[in-house]
Amino acid sequence: MRKRPGIGAIHKQRVEQERFRGKATELQDNVFEQMANQMEKFRTNLENFASKHRNEIKKNPTFRKQFQEMCASIGVDPLASSKGFWSELLGVGDFYYEIAVQVIEVCMATSQRNGGLITLGELRQKLIKARGKAQHHQNISNDDIIRAIKKLKVLGSGFSIISLKDTQDSSDVLIRSIPGELNADHTEVLKIAEAQAFTTIETLKCKLKWDDVRCQQILNELIRDGVAWVDGQSTTKTYWFPSFFKPLINEG
Amino acid sequence: MEFSWPWEYDFPPFFTLQPNLDTQKKQLEAWRKLVIDYCRHNKIFVLDVQESMPLFQNKTIDRQLSSEGIKRVLEILQENQQIEWCDKSKKQCFVYWKTPQEWGNLIYRYIIDKGMTNTVCTFYELTEGDDVKNEEFAGLDKSILLKALETLEASNKAEVIMFGGSEGVKFF
């Protein structure tokens, strides 16, 4: 007659399970410890590398970007470091934090005119002008600015980045400094309007194959957002975007 | 020196009253500033609404502010006490890029500096004379001058006098 599993057997089973679990945890702990050690090594190496090439990183935006990408590929984010990685490295108040603050200043100063939508090109131009005479002025690149803005986004500041073209490096990037998402349809219209700073319903219909109603609705939303103005004295109604208007961009 | 037009002046929609009320507010504010800056630069004391001025139109881009738009701009200016209608017909207005009070103070300071208190000056001397050629108030419109002097009278700094058919003023 087969003996049914008794309490003893169940207990034994449990102990064995615990042991396995313990082993698994132990294994996990070991692996994690190894990983942590590796990360420490990476981090230390990275900091050594950064120290050694400090000047290069400081002066050369391309090198700086490559360094960032290298960090990212091994899962280290100097921007997230609480030790003020960049401030120690570059010897200035947090480099990206500084840029972020200046970005906010420029956006606030220009949002009256452009409805809180500014091209990356104009933003960079104004930032360089504002930073110009400072002792620790370095070349800041589009990439630097985008990273600084992404930092702002993490803080939930209502900044968003809109790409009109697919490449990140391109100057066809817009920064929105007022909360309120511009959706894909809005972006399509902006892409078309960018070249001449204006567009018409006819042009939109032709290029996007939208119907009148959709064109008008999207344009109305852009007007409502303060991003587009109406010109009623052209042959057909024209919709203008101060964000792309050259004489405004080149001013001060 | 050439007047430097603001970026809005070359922006075609600037001449169309905007449907978005927030944008319209910005637009009217920009117009208000433009009118004041333009008048200050060209020493325009009286604005004639009917006359087609380079101010409310830009021939280069073939755009012109409508009469409704002009009306709105003038309303804003009036709310800011920067214009005053010459009469009920609202065809002309004084433009106060300086208020009568400010003109009064400017003239009074000049008088003090020149040690001309307790002497009588004619209005002509005050605005057209050689001595005042380089002063800001040179060429000041007579009506505005009178208002300026009235503010000085109110604080007992001046007294407007008529003598021998001319108008003059004594400063204290």
Chai-1 contact restraints between the chains, C-beta under 6 A:
chainA,res_idxA,chainB,res_idxB,connection_type,confidence,min_distance_angstrom,max_distance_angstrom,comment,restraint_id
A,I223,B,N20,contact,1.0,0.0,6.0,A-B,restraint_1
A,G226,B,D22,contact,1.0,0.0,6.0,A-B,restraint_2
A,G226,B,T23,contact,1.0,0.0,6.0,A-B,restraint_3
A,W229,B,P13,contact,1.0,0.0,6.0,A-B,restraint_4
A,W229,B,Q18,contact,1.0,0.0,6.0,A-B,restraint_5
A,V230,B,P13,contact,1.0,0.0,6.0,A-B,restraint_6
A,V230,B,T16,contact,1.0,0.0,6.0,A-B,restraint_7
A,D231,B,P12,contact,1.0,0.0,6.0,A-B,restraint_8
A,D231,B,P13,contact,1.0,0.0,6.0,A-B,restraint_9
A,D231,B,T16,contact,1.0,0.0,6.0,A-B,restraint_10
A,G232,B,T16,contact,1.0,0.0,6.0,A-B,restraint_11
A,Q233,B,R63,contact,1.0,0.0,6.0,A-B,restraint_12
A,W240,B,P13,contact,1.0,0.0,6.0,A-B,restraint_13
A,P247,B,W7,contact,1.0,0.0,6.0,A-B,restraint_14
A,P247,B,D10,contact,1.0,0.0,6.0,A-B,restraint_15
A,L248,B,W7,contact,1.0,0.0,6.0,A-B,restraint_16
A,E251,B,W7,contact,1.0,0.0,6.0,A-B,restraint_17
